[in-house]
């Protein structure tokens, strides 16, 4: 299933999903981190949402103004489910 780093999302928790494309920049993030800090540092980087669409990180995180992310899993859930209108993270 690709590279899996301890402490990151465990692909076994998401059967049937392909969570192997971890952006390189995300490994350098120190938590807790705010939406604004992420956009400032990595806003132009591209990420893939749950609909397999490539978007800029700033486009996705603009849905969460003032949000603080306390873990990798929390941030990845926000990115992955950013296209879901019925999913409240």
C-alpha positions in Angstrom: 0.0 0.0 0.0 2.9 2.4 -0.5 5.0 3.9 2.3 3.4 4.1 5.7 5.0 6.1 8.4 4.2 5.4 12.0 1.7 7.8 13.5 0.1 8.7 10.2 -3.2 7.5 8.8 -3.3 3.7 8.9 -4.6 2.5 5.5 -6.2 -0.5 7.2 -8.7 1.9 8.9 -10.0 2.8 5.5 -10.8 -0.5 3.7 -11.3 0.0 0.0 -9.7 3.5 0.0 -6.4 4.2 -1.5 -4.6 6.5 1.0 -1.1 6.1 -0.2 -0.5 9.5 -1.8 0.9 11.5 1.1 2.1 14.9 0.0 5.8 15.5 0.9 5.1 18.8 2.6 2.7 17.3 5.1 5.5 15.4 6.9 7.1 18.7 7.8 4.0 20.2 9.5 4.3 20.7 13.3 1.0 20.4 15.2 -1.0 22.2 16.4 -1.3 24.3 13.3 -3.9 26.7 12.0 -5.6 27.0 8.6 -3.9 30.3 8.1 -0.4 29.0 8.9 -0.9 26.1 6.5 -2.1 28.3 3.7 0.8 30.7 4.2 3.4 28.0 4.0 1.9 25.4 1.7 -1.1 27.0 0.1 0.1 26.5 -3.5 0.8 22.8 -3.0 -1.7 20.4 -4.7 -3.7 17.8 -2.8 -6.3 15.2 -3.9 -9.7 15.2 -2.3 -12.2 12.3 -1.9 -13.5 12.8 -5.4 -10.0 12.3 -6.8 -9.8 16.0 -7.9 -6.6 17.9 -7.6 -6.9 21.2 -5.8 -4.6 23.7 -4.1 -4.3 23.3 -0.4 -5.5 26.9 0.0 -8.7 26.2 -2.0 -9.5 23.2 0.3 -8.6 24.8 3.6 -10.5 28.0 2.9 -13.5 26.0 4.0 -12.1 25.9 7.5 -11.3 29.5 8.4 -9.7 29.9 11.9 -9.5 26.1 12.4 -6.7 24.6 14.4 -5.6 21.1 13.4 -4.1 19.1 16.3 -2.9 16.0 14.4 -2.0 14.6 11.0 -5.2 12.5 11.0 -7.4 15.6 11.7 -5.8 17.5 8.8 -6.0 14.6 6.4 -9.7 14.1 7.2 -10.3 17.8 6.5 -8.5 17.5 3.1 -10.1 14.2 2.2 -13.6 15.1 3.0 -13.5 18.7 1.9 -15.9 18.1 -1.0 -18.5 16.5 1.3 -21.4 18.9 2.1 -22.8 16.5 4.8 -19.5 15.8 6.6 -18.8 18.1 9.5 -15.2 17.8 10.7 
